[in-house]
Amino acid sequence: MDKTKGVAALPWDQPATMIDLDGKPPLIGTIRDCATHFALYKPHAQAQARVLLTQPVHREGRATRTWLLEPEEIAALVARLRAET
């Protein structure tokens, strides 16, 4: 199951919050802001990063939608951002 499919449709200007499991202060901004900052993180920080959404996304194979993006999904957003610029 490819969890990154749901992030392809996320609008860049949707409000979101980048959080990190190490307890650093959150980054409150947009999906684009979160993807941009994630791209700058070192691998350890990327592994700890999550994005909290303001609107949940559908997950293939799940009955419910989720409010949280995992590192591989954020990396897919970074790839999409780079492809679009």
N, CA, C and O atoms as CSV, one atom per row, in Angstrom:
chain,resi,resn,atom,element,x,y,z
A,1,MET,N,N,0.844,-1.181,0.000
A,1,MET,CA,C,0.000,0.000,0.000
A,1,MET,C,C,0.885,1.238,0.000
A,1,MET,O,O,1.788,1.352,0.829
A,2,ASP,N,N,0.636,2.169,-0.924
A,2,ASP,CA,C,1.418,3.389,-1.053
A,2,ASP,C,C,0.715,4.525,-0.321
A,2,ASP,O,O,-0.287,5.051,-0.805
A,3,LYS,N,N,1.234,4.904,0.838
A,3,LYS,CA,C,0.620,5.969,1.627
A,3,LYS,C,C,0.825,7.343,1.007
A,3,LYS,O,O,0.134,8.290,1.382
A,4,THR,N,N,1.756,7.474,0.068
A,4,THR,CA,C,2.057,8.790,-0.482
A,4,THR,C,C,1.046,9.256,-1.520
A,4,THR,O,O,1.081,10.420,-1.919
A,5,LYS,N,N,0.147,8.389,-1.969
A,5,LYS,CA,C,-0.843,8.779,-2.977
A,5,LYS,C,C,-1.761,9.894,-2.479
A,5,LYS,O,O,-2.109,10.789,-3.249
A,6,GLY,N,N,-2.153,9.859,-1.224
A,6,GLY,CA,C,-3.067,10.853,-0.670
A,6,GLY,C,C,-2.477,12.247,-0.596
A,6,GLY,O,O,-3.215,13.232,-0.632
A,7,VAL,N,N,-1.161,12.349,-0.493
A,7,VAL,CA,C,-0.548,13.671,-0.357
A,7,VAL,C,C,-0.439,14.406,-1.680
A,7,VAL,O,O,-0.206,15.614,-1.693
A,8,ALA,N,N,-0.600,13.711,-2.783
A,8,ALA,CA,C,-0.472,14.344,-4.093
A,8,ALA,C,C,-1.526,15.422,-4.305
A,8,ALA,O,O,-1.299,16.374,-5.051
A,9,ALA,N,N,-2.659,15.283,-3.664
A,9,ALA,CA,C,-3.748,16.232,-3.865
A,9,ALA,C,C,-3.782,17.349,-2.818
A,9,ALA,O,O,-4.639,18.229,-2.892
A,10,LEU,N,N,-2.880,17.329,-1.861
A,10,LEU,CA,C,-2.891,18.368,-0.840
A,10,LEU,C,C,-2.550,19.722,-1.449
A,10,LEU,O,O,-1.553,19.842,-2.161
A,11,PRO,N,N,-3.360,20.744,-1.183
A,11,PRO,CA,C,-3.040,22.072,-1.705
A,11,PRO,C,C,-1.862,22.684,-0.932
A,11,PRO,O,O,-1.773,22.540,0.287
A,12,TRP,N,N,-0.976,23.354,-1.639
A,12,TRP,CA,C,0.214,23.930,-1.003
A,12,TRP,C,C,-0.141,24.962,0.057
A,12,TRP,O,O,0.612,25.137,1.016
A,13,ASP,N,N,-1.262,25.643,-0.091
A,13,ASP,CA,C,-1.599,26.705,0.864
A,13,ASP,C,C,-2.461,26.227,2.040
A,13,ASP,O,O,-2.926,27.042,2.837
A,14,GLN,N,N,-2.672,24.923,2.150
A,14,GLN,CA,C,-3.445,24.403,3.287
A,14,GLN,C,C,-2.637,24.594,4.573
A,14,GLN,O,O,-1.461,24.234,4.617
A,15,PRO,N,N,-3.244,25.151,5.610
A,15,PRO,CA,C,-2.528,25.305,6.877
A,15,PRO,C,C,-2.120,23.942,7.448
A,15,PRO,O,O,-2.859,22.963,7.342
A,16,ALA,N,N,-0.941,23.902,8.049
A,16,ALA,CA,C,-0.417,22.667,8.636
A,16,ALA,C,C,0.608,23.030,9.707
A,16,ALA,O,O,1.070,24.168,9.784
A,17,THR,N,N,0.949,22.054,10.520
A,17,THR,CA,C,1.939,22.244,11.569
A,17,THR,C,C,2.955,21.120,11.510
A,17,THR,O,O,2.594,19.944,11.559
A,18,MET,N,N,4.222,21.481,11.406
A,18,MET,CA,C,5.313,20.496,11.436
A,18,MET,C,C,5.677,20.283,12.902
A,18,MET,O,O,6.027,21.222,13.616
A,19,ILE,N,N,5.586,19.031,13.331
A,19,ILE,CA,C,5.974,18.684,14.692
A,19,ILE,C,C,7.131,17.697,14.630
A,19,ILE,O,O,7.419,17.125,13.578
A,20,ASP,N,N,7.775,17.509,15.745
A,20,ASP,CA,C,8.931,16.629,15.768
A,20,ASP,C,C,8.919,15.863,17.073
A,20,ASP,O,O,8.608,16.413,18.130
A,21,LEU,N,N,9.256,14.608,16.993
A,21,LEU,CA,C,9.167,13.724,18.154
A,21,LEU,C,C,10.258,13.994,19.183
A,21,LEU,O,O,10.223,13.430,20.277
A,22,ASP,N,N,11.237,14.855,18.849
A,22,ASP,CA,C,12.292,15.217,19.797
A,22,ASP,C,C,11.894,16.389,20.677
A,22,ASP,O,O,12.639,16.755,21.586
A,23,GLY,N,N,10.737,16.983,20.429
A,23,GLY,CA,C,10.244,18.053,21.285
A,23,GLY,C,C,10.650,19.454,20.881
A,23,GLY,O,O,10.507,20.378,21.682
A,24,LYS,N,N,11.152,19.651,19.669
A,24,LYS,CA,C,11.480,21.000,19.206
A,24,LYS,C,C,10.184,21.778,18.997
A,24,LYS,O,O,9.126,21.172,18.823
A,25,PRO,N,N,10.249,23.113,19.012
A,25,PRO,CA,C,9.040,23.905,18.780
A,25,PRO,C,C,8.429,23.598,17.412
A,25,PRO,O,O,9.157,23.384,16.444
A,26,PRO,N,N,7.104,23.576,17.328
A,26,PRO,CA,C,6.451,23.279,16.048
A,26,PRO,C,C,6.600,24.438,15.060
A,26,PRO,O,O,6.792,25.587,15.458
A,27,LEU,N,N,6.510,24.123,13.789
A,27,LEU,CA,C,6.484,25.125,12.728
A,27,LEU,C,C,5.042,25.215,12.254
A,27,LEU,O,O,4.497,24.244,11.729
A,28,ILE,N,N,4.431,26.357,12.434
A,28,ILE,CA,C,3.051,26.561,12.003
A,28,ILE,C,C,3.094,27.348,10.710
A,28,ILE,O,O,3.644,28.448,10.664
A,29,GLY,N,N,2.518,26.790,9.662
A,29,GLY,CA,C,2.540,27.441,8.351
A,29,GLY,C,C,1.625,26.729,7.390
A,29,GLY,O,O,0.490,26.391,7.728
A,30,THR,N,N,2.123,26.502,6.185
A,30,THR,CA,C,1.359,25.818,5.147
A,30,THR,C,C,2.052,24.496,4.808
A,30,THR,O,O,3.156,24.216,5.276
A,31,ILE,N,N,1.385,23.706,3.995
A,31,ILE,CA,C,1.989,22.457,3.518
A,31,ILE,C,C,3.317,22.768,2.827
A,31,ILE,O,O,4.303,22.059,3.031
A,32,ARG,N,N,3.345,23.823,2.012
A,32,ARG,CA,C,4.574,24.214,1.312
A,32,ARG,C,C,5.680,24.557,2.318
A,32,ARG,O,O,6.818,24.119,2.152
A,33,ASP,N,N,5.358,25.330,3.354
A,33,ASP,CA,C,6.343,25.679,4.379
A,33,ASP,C,C,6.919,24.427,5.042
A,33,ASP,O,O,8.128,24.315,5.248
A,34,CYS,N,N,6.040,23.502,5.367
A,34,CYS,CA,C,6.475,22.264,6.026
A,34,CYS,C,C,7.386,21.447,5.109
A,34,CYS,O,O,8.410,20.929,5.555
A,35,ALA,N,N,7.023,21.328,3.840
A,35,ALA,CA,C,7.844,20.570,2.889
A,35,ALA,C,C,9.201,21.236,2.706
A,35,ALA,O,O,10.225,20.556,2.650
A,36,THR,N,N,9.211,22.551,2.613
A,36,THR,CA,C,10.459,23.292,2.433
A,36,THR,C,C,11.385,23.089,3.622
A,36,THR,O,O,12.577,22.841,3.441
A,37,HIS,N,N,10.860,23.190,4.824
A,37,HIS,CA,C,11.682,22.997,6.021
A,37,HIS,C,C,12.146,21.545,6.151
A,37,HIS,O,O,13.288,21.288,6.532
A,38,PHE,N,N,11.273,20.609,5.840
A,38,PHE,CA,C,11.629,19.192,5.911
A,38,PHE,C,C,12.824,18.896,5.009
A,38,PHE,O,O,13.709,18.125,5.378
A,39,ALA,N,N,12.847,19.510,3.825
A,39,ALA,CA,C,13.948,19.292,2.873
A,39,ALA,C,C,15.286,19.754,3.450
A,39,ALA,O,O,16.334,19.246,3.049
A,40,LEU,N,N,15.268,20.697,4.372
A,40,LEU,CA,C,16.496,21.228,4.968
A,40,LEU,C,C,16.985,20.400,6.155
A,40,LEU,O,O,18.136,20.528,6.572
A,41,TYR,N,N,16.125,19.565,6.690
A,41,TYR,CA,C,16.473,18.771,7.875
A,41,TYR,C,C,17.509,17.703,7.545
A,41,TYR,O,O,17.578,17.212,6.418
A,42,LYS,N,N,18.299,17.359,8.531
A,42,LYS,CA,C,19.217,16.224,8.418
A,42,LYS,C,C,18.393,14.947,8.552
A,42,LYS,O,O,17.278,14.982,9.073
A,43,PRO,N,N,18.935,13.818,8.087
A,43,PRO,CA,C,18.166,12.556,8.106
A,43,PRO,C,C,17.554,12.203,9.470
A,43,PRO,O,O,16.415,11.740,9.527
A,44,HIS,N,N,18.293,12.416,10.565
A,44,HIS,CA,C,17.741,12.095,11.881
A,44,HIS,C,C,16.518,12.955,12.182
A,44,HIS,O,O,15.513,12.457,12.691
A,45,ALA,N,N,16.604,14.240,11.866
A,45,ALA,CA,C,15.471,15.142,12.103
A,45,ALA,C,C,14.295,14.791,11.195
A,45,ALA,O,O,13.141,14.881,11.613
A,46,GLN,N,N,14.583,14.391,9.950
A,46,GLN,CA,C,13.499,13.992,9.040
A,46,GLN,C,C,12.757,12.776,9.583
A,46,GLN,O,O,11.533,12.695,9.474
A,47,ALA,N,N,13.483,11.837,10.162
A,47,ALA,CA,C,12.858,10.627,10.703
A,47,ALA,C,C,11.937,10.945,11.879
A,47,ALA,O,O,11.010,10.189,12.170
A,48,GLN,N,N,12.197,12.066,12.552
A,48,GLN,CA,C,11.406,12.455,13.718
A,48,GLN,C,C,10.256,13.403,13.378
A,48,GLN,O,O,9.406,13.669,14.228
A,49,ALA,N,N,10.221,13.913,12.149
A,49,ALA,CA,C,9.242,14.932,11.757
A,49,ALA,C,C,7.890,14.321,11.380
A,49,ALA,O,O,7.813,13.228,10.819
A,50,ARG,N,N,6.852,15.049,11.701
A,50,ARG,CA,C,5.488,14.707,11.310
A,50,ARG,C,C,4.791,16.007,10.949
A,50,ARG,O,O,5.168,17.070,11.442
A,51,VAL,N,N,3.780,15.933,10.096
A,51,VAL,CA,C,2.975,17.105,9.768
A,51,VAL,C,C,1.550,16.851,10.226
A,51,VAL,O,O,0.928,15.857,9.850
A,52,LEU,N,N,1.050,17.756,11.036
A,52,LEU,CA,C,-0.326,17.715,11.515
A,52,LEU,C,C,-1.166,18.558,10.569
A,52,LEU,O,O,-0.902,19.747,10.388
A,53,LEU,N,N,-2.174,17.947,9.969
A,53,LEU,CA,C,-3.010,18.611,8.966
A,53,LEU,C,C,-4.218,19.286,9.597
A,53,LEU,O,O,-4.626,18.940,10.705
A,54,THR,N,N,-4.786,20.255,8.883
A,54,THR,CA,C,-6.042,20.870,9.321
A,54,THR,C,C,-7.237,20.166,8.702
A,54,THR,O,O,-8.368,20.336,9.155
A,55,GLN,N,N,-6.981,19.357,7.640
A,55,GLN,CA,C,-8.021,18.540,7.019
A,55,GLN,C,C,-7.424,17.151,6.804
A,55,GLN,O,O,-6.338,17.039,6.235
A,56,PRO,N,N,-8.098,16.103,7.239
A,56,PRO,CA,C,-7.535,14.752,7.109
A,56,PRO,C,C,-7.469,14.274,5.659
A,56,PRO,O,O,-8.209,14.752,4.799
A,57,VAL,N,N,-6.567,13.321,5.407
A,57,VAL,CA,C,-6.429,12.735,4.071
A,57,VAL,C,C,-6.814,11.263,4.123
A,57,VAL,O,O,-6.663,10.602,5.150
A,58,HIS,N,N,-7.311,10.765,3.005
A,58,HIS,CA,C,-7.710,9.361,2.886
A,58,HIS,C,C,-6.476,8.468,2.772
A,58,HIS,O,O,-5.490,8.844,2.138
A,59,ARG,N,N,-6.531,7.307,3.377
A,59,ARG,CA,C,-5.477,6.306,3.262
A,59,ARG,C,C,-6.052,5.082,2.585
A,59,ARG,O,O,-7.075,4.549,3.016
A,60,GLU,N,N,-5.402,4.637,1.531
A,60,GLU,CA,C,-5.842,3.440,0.829
A,60,GLU,C,C,-5.817,2.262,1.795
A,60,GLU,O,O,-4.835,2.052,2.508
A,61,GLY,N,N,-6.896,1.500,1.813
A,61,GLY,CA,C,-6.974,0.340,2.683
A,61,GLY,C,C,-7.440,0.633,4.101
A,61,GLY,O,O,-7.532,-0.281,4.921
A,62,ARG,N,N,-7.735,1.898,4.406
A,62,ARG,CA,C,-8.209,2.258,5.745
A,62,ARG,C,C,-9.610,2.837,5.660
A,62,ARG,O,O,-9.955,3.536,4.707
A,63,ALA,N,N,-10.399,2.537,6.660
A,63,ALA,CA,C,-11.769,3.041,6.683
A,63,ALA,C,C,-11.824,4.508,7.105
A,63,ALA,O,O,-12.769,5.218,6.760
A,64,THR,N,N,-10.825,4.961,7.843
A,64,THR,CA,C,-10.828,6.334,8.325
A,64,THR,C,C,-9.709,7.141,7.682
A,64,THR,O,O,-8.739,6.591,7.159
A,65,ARG,N,N,-9.868,8.439,7.735
A,65,ARG,CA,C,-8.830,9.331,7.228
A,65,ARG,C,C,-7.905,9.707,8.375
A,65,ARG,O,O,-8.239,9.487,9.539
A,66,THR,N,N,-6.758,10.265,8.059
A,66,THR,CA,C,-5.788,10.578,9.101
A,66,THR,C,C,-5.392,12.051,9.057
A,66,THR,O,O,-5.454,12.702,8.014
A,67,TRP,N,N,-4.988,12.551,10.207
A,67,TRP,CA,C,-4.604,13.951,10.360
A,67,TRP,C,C,-3.090,14.130,10.363
A,67,TRP,O,O,-2.605,15.257,10.460
A,68,LEU,N,N,-2.345,13.050,10.259
A,68,LEU,CA,C,-0.905,13.106,10.444
A,68,LEU,C,C,-0.171,12.544,9.230
A,68,LEU,O,O,-0.520,11.471,8.739
A,69,LEU,N,N,0.838,13.254,8.745
A,69,LEU,CA,C,1.682,12.770,7.667
A,69,LEU,C,C,2.982,12.239,8.250
A,69,LEU,O,O,3.593,12.871,9.112
A,70,GLU,N,N,3.392,11.090,7.779
A,70,GLU,CA,C,4.626,10.441,8.205
A,70,GLU,C,C,5.797,10.957,7.358
A,70,GLU,O,O,5.570,11.596,6.330
A,71,PRO,N,N,7.049,10.691,7.773
A,71,PRO,CA,C,8.216,11.183,7.027
A,71,PRO,C,C,8.227,10.813,5.545
A,71,PRO,O,O,8.597,11.646,4.717
A,72,GLU,N,N,7.834,9.595,5.186
A,72,GLU,CA,C,7.841,9.219,3.766
A,72,GLU,C,C,6.834,10.034,2.961
A,72,GLU,O,O,7.055,10.304,1.781
A,73,GLU,N,N,5.739,10.423,3.589
A,73,GLU,CA,C,4.741,11.244,2.912
A,73,GLU,C,C,5.233,12.686,2.761
A,73,GLU,O,O,4.981,13.330,1.743
A,74,ILE,N,N,5.928,13.179,3.771
A,74,ILE,CA,C,6.489,14.529,3.689
A,74,ILE,C,C,7.573,14.550,2.613
A,74,ILE,O,O,7.686,15.520,1.862
A,75,ALA,N,N,8.366,13.486,2.538
A,75,ALA,CA,C,9.390,13.386,1.498
A,75,ALA,C,C,8.740,13.391,0.107
A,75,ALA,O,O,9.305,13.948,-0.834
A,76,ALA,N,N,7.570,12.782,-0.028
A,76,ALA,CA,C,6.853,12.800,-1.310
A,76,ALA,C,C,6.415,14.225,-1.650
A,76,ALA,O,O,6.418,14.615,-2.818
A,77,LEU,N,N,6.040,15.000,-0.631
A,77,LEU,CA,C,5.698,16.404,-0.864
A,77,LEU,C,C,6.922,17.185,-1.337
A,77,LEU,O,O,6.815,18.028,-2.227
A,78,VAL,N,N,8.074,16.909,-0.749
A,78,VAL,CA,C,9.314,17.571,-1.158
A,78,VAL,C,C,9.609,17.244,-2.624
A,78,VAL,O,O,9.972,18.130,-3.397
A,79,ALA,N,N,9.453,15.981,-3.002
A,79,ALA,CA,C,9.685,15.569,-4.390
A,79,ALA,C,C,8.703,16.290,-5.328
A,79,ALA,O,O,9.084,16.740,-6.408
A,80,ARG,N,N,7.458,16.392,-4.909
A,80,ARG,CA,C,6.446,17.096,-5.713
A,80,ARG,C,C,6.801,18.582,-5.846
A,80,ARG,O,O,6.671,19.161,-6.925
A,81,LEU,N,N,7.248,19.190,-4.749
A,81,LEU,CA,C,7.640,20.598,-4.768
A,81,LEU,C,C,8.797,20.817,-5.731
A,81,LEU,O,O,8.783,21.760,-6.522
A,82,ARG,N,N,9.793,19.951,-5.666
A,82,ARG,CA,C,10.951,20.076,-6.565
A,82,ARG,C,C,10.554,19.874,-8.026
A,82,ARG,O,O,11.085,20.542,-8.913
A,83,ALA,N,N,9.625,18.957,-8.276
A,83,ALA,CA,C,9.182,18.703,-9.639
A,83,ALA,C,C,8.401,19.887,-10.215
A,83,ALA,O,O,8.430,20.134,-11.421
A,84,GLU,N,N,7.707,20.609,-9.343
A,84,GLU,CA,C,6.890,21.730,-9.790
A,84,GLU,C,C,7.684,23.024,-9.934
A,84,GLU,O,O,7.209,23.970,-10.564
A,85,THR,N,N,8.878,23.081,-9.364
A,85,THR,CA,C,9.657,24.334,-9.448
A,85,THR,C,C,10.828,24.200,-10.367
A,85,THR,O,O,11.582,25.156,-10.550
